[in-house]
Amino acid sequence: MATEITIRPPLSEELSKPDSEWFCRTWAVAHSTLSMWRSSRNVRITYTDLKNGSVDDLVEYEKKGSLKTVAGVDTDLGKGDWKWRGKGLLKLITSEWKVLGYGQLPTGEDGQVERWMVIWFAKTMFTEEGMDILTERKDGLPQQTLETIKKGLLELKDAPHLVKLVEEKMQPVEVKLPWILSDS
């Protein structure tokens, strides 16, 4: 398994964004600094390409045995930077977020790979600044992959506040299969 990854600080221009085919899928939130996920489980984000420079963004999570959703649209600002705008009652709410790092590592199973991504999001009136570690695996990240990603995050010398965020707040998000699925 590869032992090095690249993570960039939010103000960096060094990282190109993942292409739409790689990016647009359902991602499980494996670890997060966001406190609202402490009482939820099976948090996942589905990105769907709208073919106009925007991506449909559906967050689903399970709380007290029922499925909750937050829907929005992400506008591509380039270089892995995005602006989220809520839908429906959340239409007036916006948030900026960035892809800090992404990649894929071999699983050792017939040439299969596991995709991962680290996203950073700015503080809003509803959430604090934070980071999520995402995986395409419903059951979360293998420990070795997580350790490799966290090592990259802890080496962000140009962003000491992010290092502190990882050290103090990064926690696993509960996974309990099977996921509760939406009726739609």
Phi and psi restraints in degrees (value plus and minus 20) as a CYANA .aco file:
   2 ALA   PHI     -82.0   -42.0
   2 ALA   PSI     127.3   167.3
   3 THR   PHI    -133.8   -93.8
   3 THR   PSI     -24.0    16.0
   4 GLU   PHI    -141.8  -101.8
   4 GLU   PSI     122.3   162.3
   5 ILE   PHI    -156.3  -116.3
   5 ILE   PSI     147.4   187.4
   6 THR   PHI    -137.3   -97.3
   6 THR   PSI     106.0   146.0
   7 ILE   PHI    -142.4  -102.4
   7 ILE   PSI     119.2   159.2
   8 ARG   PHI    -134.3   -94.3
   8 ARG   PSI     130.8   170.8
   9 PRO   PHI     -90.6   -50.6
   9 PRO   PSI     138.4   178.4
  10 PRO   PHI     -77.1   -37.1
  10 PRO   PSI     -50.5   -10.5
  11 LEU   PHI    -109.7   -69.7
  11 LEU   PSI     -19.1    20.9
  12 SER   PHI     -95.0   -55.0
  12 SER   PSI     129.9   169.9
  13 GLU   PHI    -128.4   -88.4
  13 GLU   PSI      -9.3    30.7
  14 GLU   PHI     -96.7   -56.7
  14 GLU   PSI     -42.6    -2.6
  15 LEU   PHI    -122.2   -82.2
  15 LEU   PSI     109.6   149.6
  16 SER   PHI    -102.4   -62.4
  16 SER   PSI     136.0   176.0
  17 LYS   PHI    -101.1   -61.1
  17 LYS   PSI     134.9   174.9
  18 PRO   PHI     -88.4   -48.4
  18 PRO   PSI     129.3   169.3
  19 ASP   PHI     -92.7   -52.7
  19 ASP   PSI     141.4   181.4
  20 SER   PHI     -78.9   -38.9
  20 SER   PSI     -61.8   -21.8
  21 GLU   PHI     -82.5   -42.5
  21 GLU   PSI     -58.7   -18.7
  22 TRP   PHI     -92.7   -52.7
  22 TRP   PSI     -61.4   -21.4
  23 PHE   PHI     -96.7   -56.7
  23 PHE   PSI     -60.9   -20.9
  24 CYS   PHI    -100.7   -60.7
  24 CYS   PSI      83.8   123.8
  25 ARG   PHI    -193.3  -153.3
  25 ARG   PSI    -198.4  -158.4
  26 THR   PHI    -113.5   -73.5
  26 THR   PSI     107.8   147.8
  27 TRP   PHI    -133.8   -93.8
  27 TRP   PSI     114.8   154.8
  28 ALA   PHI    -109.6   -69.6
  28 ALA   PSI     116.9   156.9
  29 VAL   PHI    -103.7   -63.7
  29 VAL   PSI      86.8   126.8
  30 ALA   PHI    -104.3   -64.3
  30 ALA   PSI     -61.7   -21.7
  31 HIS   PHI    -160.5  -120.5
  31 HIS   PSI     129.5   169.5
  32 SER   PHI    -175.0  -135.0
  32 SER   PSI     135.2   175.2
  33 THR   PHI    -114.9   -74.9
  33 THR   PSI     -26.9    13.1
  34 LEU   PHI     -96.5   -56.5
  34 LEU   PSI     100.9   140.9
  35 SER   PHI     -85.1   -45.1
  35 SER   PSI     -47.5    -7.5
  36 MET   PHI     -84.9   -44.9
  36 MET   PSI     -40.1    -0.1
  37 TRP   PHI    -103.0   -63.0
  37 TRP   PSI     -26.3    13.7
  38 ARG   PHI     -85.1   -45.1
  38 ARG   PSI     -49.8    -9.8
  39 SER   PHI    -125.9   -85.9
  39 SER   PSI      -4.9    35.1
  40 SER   PHI    -142.6  -102.6
  40 SER   PSI     148.4   188.4
  41 ARG   PHI    -163.9  -123.9
  41 ARG   PSI     146.4   186.4
  42 ASN   PHI      31.3    71.3
  42 ASN   PSI      27.6    67.6
  43 VAL   PHI     -95.9   -55.9
  43 VAL   PSI     109.9   149.9
  44 ARG   PHI    -164.8  -124.8
  44 ARG   PSI     133.4   173.4
  45 ILE   PHI    -146.2  -106.2
  45 ILE   PSI     106.9   146.9
  46 THR   PHI    -129.8   -89.8
  46 THR   PSI     101.5   141.5
  47 TYR   PHI    -124.3   -84.3
  47 TYR   PSI     109.1   149.1
  48 THR   PHI    -146.5  -106.5
  48 THR   PSI     104.7   144.7
  49 ASP   PHI     -86.7   -46.7
  49 ASP   PSI     106.4   146.4
  50 LEU   PHI    -114.8   -74.8
  50 LEU   PSI     -18.0    22.0
  51 LYS   PHI      43.5    83.5
  51 LYS   PSI      -2.3    37.7
  52 ASN   PHI    -151.3  -111.3
  52 ASN   PSI       2.5    42.5
  53 GLY   PHI      68.3   108.3
  53 GLY   PSI     -16.5    23.5
  54 SER   PHI    -143.4  -103.4
  54 SER   PSI     142.0   182.0
  55 VAL   PHI    -152.7  -112.7
  55 VAL   PSI     111.7   151.7
  56 ASP   PHI     -90.5   -50.5
  56 ASP   PSI     116.7   156.7
  57 ASP   PHI    -147.6  -107.6
  57 ASP   PSI      91.0   131.0
  58 LEU   PHI    -138.9   -98.9
  58 LEU   PSI      94.3   134.3
  59 VAL   PHI    -116.3   -76.3
  59 VAL   PSI     108.4   148.4
  60 GLU   PHI    -144.2  -104.2
  60 GLU   PSI     121.6   161.6
  61 TYR   PHI    -172.8  -132.8
  61 TYR   PSI     136.4   176.4
  62 GLU   PHI    -126.3   -86.3
  62 GLU   PSI     109.8   149.8
  63 LYS   PHI    -159.8  -119.8
  63 LYS   PSI     105.4   145.4
  64 LYS   PHI      32.1    72.1
  64 LYS   PSI      20.7    60.7
  65 GLY   PHI      60.6   100.6
  65 GLY   PSI     -15.0    25.0
  66 SER   PHI    -147.5  -107.5
  66 SER   PSI     137.2   177.2
  67 LEU   PHI    -108.4   -68.4
  67 LEU   PSI     108.7   148.7
  68 LYS   PHI    -134.3   -94.3
  68 LYS   PSI     132.8   172.8
  69 THR   PHI    -156.9  -116.9
  69 THR   PSI     132.1   172.1
  70 VAL   PHI    -153.8  -113.8
  70 VAL   PSI      99.2   139.2
  71 ALA   PHI    -130.3   -90.3
  71 ALA   PSI     123.8   163.8
  72 GLY   PHI    -180.8  -140.8
  72 GLY   PSI    -198.0  -158.0
  73 VAL   PHI    -148.4  -108.4
  73 VAL   PSI     113.9   153.9
  74 ASP   PHI    -122.9   -82.9
  74 ASP   PSI     110.1   150.1
  75 THR   PHI    -122.0   -82.0
  75 THR   PSI     108.6   148.6
  76 ASP   PHI     -93.2   -53.2
  76 ASP   PSI      99.5   139.5
  77 LEU   PHI    -119.2   -79.2
  77 LEU   PSI     -18.8    21.2
  78 GLY   PHI      73.0   113.0
  78 GLY   PSI     135.2   175.2
  79 LYS   PHI      36.2    76.2
  79 LYS   PSI       9.6    49.6
  80 GLY   PHI      63.7   103.7
  80 GLY   PSI      -9.2    30.8
  81 ASP   PHI    -120.2   -80.2
  81 ASP   PSI     120.7   160.7
  82 TRP   PHI    -158.1  -118.1
  82 TRP   PSI     133.6   173.6
  83 LYS   PHI    -141.4  -101.4
  83 LYS   PSI      99.3   139.3
  84 TRP   PHI    -113.2   -73.2
  84 TRP   PSI     118.1   158.1
  85 ARG   PHI    -149.9  -109.9
  85 ARG   PSI     110.5   150.5
  86 GLY   PHI     -87.6   -47.6
  86 GLY   PSI     142.2   182.2
  87 LYS   PHI    -128.0   -88.0
  87 LYS   PSI     142.4   182.4
  88 GLY   PHI      41.4    81.4
  88 GLY   PSI    -150.3  -110.3
  89 LEU   PHI     -83.4   -43.4
  89 LEU   PSI     -38.3     1.7
  90 LEU   PHI    -115.2   -75.2
  90 LEU   PSI     -10.5    29.5
  91 LYS   PHI     -77.6   -37.6
  91 LYS   PSI     -49.8    -9.8
  92 LEU   PHI    -102.6   -62.6
  92 LEU   PSI     -27.8    12.2
  93 ILE   PHI    -112.0   -72.0
  93 ILE   PSI     112.5   152.5
  94 THR   PHI    -149.3  -109.3
  94 THR   PSI     141.2   181.2
  95 SER   PHI    -174.2  -134.2
  95 SER   PSI     122.8   162.8
  96 GLU   PHI    -123.0   -83.0
  96 GLU   PSI     119.6   159.6
  97 TRP   PHI    -165.2  -125.2
  97 TRP   PSI     143.0   183.0
  98 LYS   PHI    -161.7  -121.7
  98 LYS   PSI     129.4   169.4
  99 VAL   PHI    -105.4   -65.4
  99 VAL   PSI      95.4   135.4
 100 LEU   PHI    -106.6   -66.6
 100 LEU   PSI     -46.6    -6.6
 101 GLY   PHI    -190.8  -150.8
 101 GLY   PSI     134.6   174.6
 102 TYR   PHI    -179.5  -139.5
 102 TYR   PSI     141.7   181.7
 103 GLY   PHI     152.6   192.6
 103 GLY   PSI    -191.1  -151.1
 104 GLN   PHI    -163.9  -123.9
 104 GLN   PSI     123.8   163.8
 105 LEU   PHI    -144.6  -104.6
 105 LEU   PSI     124.0   164.0
 106 PRO   PHI     -85.4   -45.4
 106 PRO   PSI     123.0   163.0
 107 THR   PHI    -112.7   -72.7
 107 THR   PSI     -34.8     5.2
 108 GLY   PHI      66.4   106.4
 108 GLY   PSI     -16.5    23.5
 109 GLU   PHI    -130.0   -90.0
 109 GLU   PSI      77.0   117.0
 110 ASP   PHI      29.4    69.4
 110 ASP   PSI      24.3    64.3
 111 GLY   PHI      54.3    94.3
 111 GLY   PSI     -11.0    29.0
 112 GLN   PHI     -91.3   -51.3
 112 GLN   PSI     134.1   174.1
 113 VAL   PHI    -147.6  -107.6
 113 VAL   PSI     137.7   177.7
 114 GLU   PHI    -134.4   -94.4
 114 GLU   PSI     107.8   147.8
 115 ARG   PHI    -110.8   -70.8
 115 ARG   PSI     126.0   166.0
 116 TRP   PHI    -162.2  -122.2
 116 TRP   PSI     139.9   179.9
 117 MET   PHI    -174.4  -134.4
 117 MET   PSI     123.5   163.5
 118 VAL   PHI    -133.9   -93.9
 118 VAL   PSI     106.7   146.7
 119 ILE   PHI    -139.0   -99.0
 119 ILE   PSI     126.5   166.5
 120 TRP   PHI    -135.8   -95.8
 120 TRP   PSI     121.6   161.6
 121 PHE   PHI    -152.1  -112.1
 121 PHE   PSI     122.3   162.3
 122 ALA   PHI     -95.5   -55.5
 122 ALA   PSI     138.6   178.6
 123 LYS   PHI     -83.9   -43.9
 123 LYS   PSI     120.8   160.8
 124 THR   PHI    -146.1  -106.1
 124 THR   PSI    -198.1  -158.1
 125 MET   PHI     -90.1   -50.1
 125 MET   PSI     -33.2     6.8
 126 PHE   PHI    -130.2   -90.2
 126 PHE   PSI     -42.7    -2.7
 127 THR   PHI    -154.6  -114.6
 127 THR   PSI     132.7   172.7
 128 GLU   PHI    -101.4   -61.4
 128 GLU   PSI     144.8   184.8
 129 GLU   PHI     -77.8   -37.8
 129 GLU   PSI     123.8   163.8
 130 GLY   PHI    -187.0  -147.0
 130 GLY   PSI    -195.4  -155.4
 131 MET   PHI    -160.6  -120.6
 131 MET   PSI     127.9   167.9
 132 ASP   PHI    -144.3  -104.3
 132 ASP   PSI     123.8   163.8
 133 ILE   PHI    -126.1   -86.1
 133 ILE   PSI      99.0   139.0
 134 LEU   PHI    -127.5   -87.5
 134 LEU   PSI     131.0   171.0
 135 THR   PHI    -160.9  -120.9
 135 THR   PSI     131.9   171.9
 136 GLU   PHI    -101.5   -61.5
 136 GLU   PSI     -26.6    13.4
 137 ARG   PHI    -103.0   -63.0
 137 ARG   PSI     105.6   145.6
 138 LYS   PHI     -81.4   -41.4
 138 LYS   PSI     -50.5   -10.5
 139 ASP   PHI    -110.1   -70.1
 139 ASP   PSI     -10.2    29.8
 140 GLY   PHI      73.6   113.6
 140 GLY   PSI    -195.0  -155.0
 141 LEU   PHI    -111.4   -71.4
 141 LEU   PSI     120.6   160.6
 142 PRO   PHI     -82.8   -42.8
 142 PRO   PSI     129.0   169.0
 143 GLN   PHI     -75.9   -35.9
 143 GLN   PSI     -60.9   -20.9
 144 GLN   PHI     -84.8   -44.8
 144 GLN   PSI     -60.2   -20.2
 145 THR   PHI     -85.1   -45.1
 145 THR   PSI     -65.3   -25.3
 146 LEU   PHI     -77.7   -37.7
 146 LEU   PSI     -66.4   -26.4
 147 GLU   PHI     -82.1   -42.1
 147 GLU   PSI     -58.1   -18.1
 148 THR   PHI     -84.9   -44.9
 148 THR   PSI     -64.1   -24.1
 149 ILE   PHI     -86.5   -46.5
 149 ILE   PSI     -65.9   -25.9
 150 LYS   PHI     -82.2   -42.2
 150 LYS   PSI     -57.2   -17.2
 151 LYS   PHI     -79.6   -39.6
 151 LYS   PSI     -64.6   -24.6
 152 GLY   PHI     -81.4   -41.4
 152 GLY   PSI     -60.8   -20.8
 153 LEU   PHI     -85.6   -45.6
 153 LEU   PSI     -59.3   -19.3
 154 LEU   PHI     -92.8   -52.8
 154 LEU   PSI     -31.0     9.0
 155 GLU   PHI    -118.0   -78.0
 155 GLU   PSI      -7.9    32.1
 156 LEU   PHI     -95.8   -55.8
 156 LEU   PSI      58.4    98.4
 157 LYS   PHI     -84.8   -44.8
 157 LYS   PSI     -47.9    -7.9
 158 ASP   PHI    -104.1   -64.1
 158 ASP   PSI     -19.7    20.3
 159 ALA   PHI    -159.1  -119.1
 159 ALA   PSI      46.1    86.1
 160 PRO   PHI     -79.8   -39.8
 160 PRO   PSI     -49.0    -9.0
 161 HIS   PHI     -87.7   -47.7
 161 HIS   PSI     -49.5    -9.5
 162 LEU   PHI     -93.5   -53.5
 162 LEU   PSI     -57.8   -17.8
 163 VAL   PHI     -79.6   -39.6
 163 VAL   PSI     -65.2   -25.2
 164 LYS   PHI     -82.3   -42.3
 164 LYS   PSI     -60.2   -20.2
 165 LEU   PHI     -80.4   -40.4
 165 LEU   PSI     -64.4   -24.4
 166 VAL   PHI     -84.4   -44.4
 166 VAL   PSI     -67.1   -27.1
 167 GLU   PHI     -81.9   -41.9
 167 GLU   PSI     -59.4   -19.4
 168 GLU   PHI    -115.4   -75.4
 168 GLU   PSI     -47.3    -7.3
 169 LYS   PHI    -145.9  -105.9
 169 LYS   PSI     -33.9     6.1
 170 MET   PHI     -87.8   -47.8
 170 MET   PSI     101.2   141.2
 171 GLN   PHI    -158.2  -118.2
 171 GLN   PSI     136.5   176.5
 172 PRO   PHI     -87.5   -47.5
 172 PRO   PSI     129.4   169.4
 173 VAL   PHI    -121.3   -81.3
 173 VAL   PSI     111.0   151.0
 174 GLU   PHI     -80.7   -40.7
 174 GLU   PSI     115.9   155.9
 175 VAL   PHI    -140.8  -100.8
 175 VAL   PSI     109.8   149.8
 176 LYS   PHI    -161.7  -121.7
 176 LYS   PSI      83.3   123.3
 177 LEU   PHI    -101.0   -61.0
 177 LEU   PSI     131.3   171.3
 178 PRO   PHI     -99.6   -59.6
 178 PRO   PSI     139.5   179.5
 179 TRP   PHI     -88.7   -48.7
 179 TRP   PSI     126.9   166.9
 180 ILE   PHI     -95.8   -55.8
 180 ILE   PSI     109.9   149.9
 181 LEU   PHI    -123.6   -83.6
 181 LEU   PSI     132.1   172.1
 182 SER   PHI     -93.8   -53.8
 182 SER   PSI     139.4   179.4
 183 ASP   PHI     -97.4   -57.4
 183 ASP   PSI     -36.0     4.0
